[in-house]
Amino acid sequence: MESVGANPFLEFCSMLLRVCKQIDGQPAGTSLLERIYEGVNVYYNYTGETKCFELDEDPHGLSGWNWQACTEMVMPMSCDPESSMFPPYKFNYSDYEEGCVRNYGVKPRPKWITTEFGGHKIDATLKKFGSNLIFSNGLLDPWSGGSVLQNISESVVALVTEEGAHHLDLRASTQNDPDWLVEQRATEIKLIKGWITEYHQKNKVMFDML
């Protein structure tokens, strides 16, 4: 893949454009699955030398997420062919549990995440029990729709950017970073430094009183 610099956001956009170009650039009459295959080739087989996609070898580190999904983050997903290009799929918890036991030797805890963090009323829970949290969301990330997009309190803060992608602000900085990304990281650092300073000041007062 032709590099566009060290900026991961630009690299992602470049790859996405190439995927779309491959899908749309196929001859008339090319089936949907064949178009998808050509698009996926950009990611898994850009050199054209791979004969078969060994997806179960996990070259992109997905096994860590699968483990977390089995132990903490059970998120039922299904697919409706009327609103998606993907084949129909209905989530089956029994099959999901069987896969977790088979692959990791653990049984999922589907209610753990909401019990632990109060997910059914996350705003009320965070306001009462949460502190020193930053919910950083880029609206280009589809997962942002399920996150916290408004400040809950002075120390539970939501930083929302229209151009942000998936955890882009947590990646290493580069000279090609756009201004909004530089500013967001600076805001995050300022918030965290403030919380640390406040913690030490409270401890100092407490020890001075002893």
C-alpha positions in Angstrom: 0.0 0.0 0.0 1.3 3.4 -0.9 2.1 5.3 2.3 0.6 8.8 2.9 2.9 9.5 5.9 2.8 8.4 9.4 -0.6 9.7 10.2 -2.9 6.7 10.9 -6.1 8.6 10.1 -4.8 9.6 6.6 -3.6 6.0 6.1 -7.1 4.7 7.0 -8.8 7.1 4.7 -6.4 6.2 1.9 -7.1 2.5 2.3 -10.8 3.1 2.5 -10.7 5.0 -0.8 -8.8 2.2 -2.4 -11.3 -0.4 -1.2 -14.2 1.6 -2.6 -12.4 2.1 -5.9 -11.8 -1.6 -6.2 -15.4 -2.4 -5.5 -16.8 0.2 -7.9 -14.2 -0.3 -10.6 -15.2 -3.9 -11.4 -16.8 -4.7 -14.9 -20.5 -4.6 -15.3 -22.1 -7.8 -14.3 -19.6 -8.5 -11.5 -21.5 -10.0 -8.6 -21.7 -8.4 -5.2 -19.6 -11.0 -3.5 -16.9 -10.7 -6.2 -16.8 -7.0 -5.7 -16.5 -7.4 -1.9 -13.7 -9.9 -2.5 -11.8 -7.4 -4.6 -12.3 -4.7 -2.0 -11.1 -7.0 0.8 -8.0 -7.8 -1.3 -6.8 -4.3 -0.6 -6.5 -5.0 3.1 -5.5 -8.7 3.1 -3.7 -9.2 -0.2 -2.4 -5.9 -1.6 0.6 -7.5 -3.1 -1.5 -10.1 -4.9 0.8 -12.9 -3.7 -1.6 -14.4 -1.1 -3.5 -17.5 -2.4 -5.9 -17.9 0.5 -7.0 -15.7 3.3 -6.0 -17.4 6.6 -8.3 -15.2 8.7 -8.2 -17.5 11.7 -4.4 -16.8 12.1 -5.5 -13.3 13.4 -2.7 -11.2 11.9 -4.4 -8.0 13.1 -4.7 -8.8 16.8 -8.5 -9.5 17.0 -8.2 -12.4 19.5 -7.7 -9.9 22.4 -11.1 -8.3 21.6 -12.8 -11.7 21.2 -11.5 -12.7 24.6 -12.9 -9.5 26.1 -16.2 -10.0 24.3 -16.5 -13.5 25.8 -15.6 -12.4 29.4 -17.0 -8.9 29.7 -18.4 -7.3 26.6 -21.2 -9.5 25.3 -22.9 -7.5 22.5 -25.6 -9.4 20.6 -25.5 -8.4 16.9 -27.7 -9.5 14.0 -28.0 -8.6 10.4 -31.1 -7.6 8.4 -30.7 -8.1 4.6 -33.2 -5.4 3.9 -31.0 -2.8 5.5 -27.6 -4.2 4.9 -25.5 -5.8 2.1 -24.6 -8.7 4.4 -26.4 -12.1 4.6 -29.1 -12.4 7.3 -27.9 -13.4 10.7 -29.7 -13.8 14.0 -27.7 -13.8 17.3 -27.9 -17.1 19.1 -26.6 -16.9 22.7 -26.3 -20.7 23.0 -24.0 -20.8 20.0 -22.1 -17.8 21.2 -21.5 -19.4 24.6 -20.4 -22.6 23.0 -17.8 -20.7 20.9 -16.4 -19.0 24.0 -16.1 -22.2 25.9 -14.5 -23.9 22.9 -12.0 -21.1 22.1 -11.2 -19.8 25.5 -12.5 -22.1 28.1 -14.8 -19.5 29.6 -18.5 -18.9 29.8 -19.8 -15.4 28.9 -21.4 -13.1 31.5 -24.0 -11.2 29.5 -25.1 -9.1 32.4 -21.7 -8.3 33.9 -21.1 -5.1 32.0 -24.4 -3.5 33.0 -24.2 -4.8 36.5 -20.6 -3.4 37.0 -21.1 -0.1 35.3 -24.8 0.6 35.3 -25.2 0.6 31.6 -29.0 0.8 31.6 -28.8 4.3 33.0 -25.2 5.2 32.4 -25.6 8.9 32.8 -27.2 8.6 36.3 -24.6 6.0 37.3 -21.7 8.1 36.2 -23.0 11.2 37.8 -23.3 9.4 41.2 -20.3 7.1 41.1 -18.0 8.2 38.3 -15.1 10.6 38.4 -11.9 11.5 36.4 -13.2 10.0 33.1 -12.8 11.2 29.6 -15.1 9.8 26.9 -13.3 10.6 23.7 -15.4 10.1 20.6 -14.8 10.7 16.9 -18.1 10.7 15.0 -16.5 8.9 12.0 -16.4 5.9 14.4 -19.7 4.0 14.2 -19.2 2.9 17.8 -19.5 6.5 19.0 -23.3 6.1 18.8 -23.3 4.0 21.9 -20.9 6.1 23.9 -21.2 9.1 26.2 -21.4 12.2 24.0 -22.3 14.9 26.6 -20.5 15.9 29.8 -22.0 14.2 32.9 -20.2 16.2 35.5 -17.0 18.4 36.0 -14.9 15.3 36.1 -16.8 13.0 33.7 -16.1 14.7 30.4 -17.1 14.0 26.8 -14.8 15.2 24.0 -16.5 14.8 20.6 -14.9 15.5 17.3 -16.6 15.3 13.9 -13.5 14.1 12.1 -12.2 11.7 14.7 -11.9 8.0 14.0 -11.6 5.0 16.2 -9.3 5.8 19.2 -7.2 8.1 16.9 -6.2 10.4 19.8 -4.7 7.4 21.6 -2.2 6.7 18.9 1.3 8.2 18.7 1.5 11.8 17.6 3.1 12.7 14.3 4.0 15.9 12.5 1.1 15.3 10.1 -1.6 15.4 12.8 -4.4 17.9 12.0 -4.9 20.9 14.4 -8.1 19.5 15.9 -6.3 16.3 16.9 -3.4 18.2 18.5 -5.8 20.4 20.4 -7.8 17.4 21.6 -4.7 15.6 23.0 -3.7 18.8 24.7 -7.2 19.1 26.3 -6.9 15.5 27.5 -3.5 16.1 29.0 -4.6 19.2 30.7 -7.6 17.4 32.3 -5.5 14.5 33.5 -2.8 16.8 34.9 -5.4 18.7 36.8 -6.9 15.6 38.4 -3.5 14.4 39.4 -2.6 17.8 40.9 -5.9 17.9 42.8 -5.3 14.4 44.2 -1.8 15.3 45.5 -3.0 18.6 46.9 -5.8 16.8 48.9 -3.2 14.3 50.2 -0.8 17.1 51.2 -3.5 18.9 53.2 -4.5 15.6 54.9 -0.9 14.8 55.9 -0.3 18.4 57.0 -3.2 18.0 59.4 -1.7 14.9 61.0 
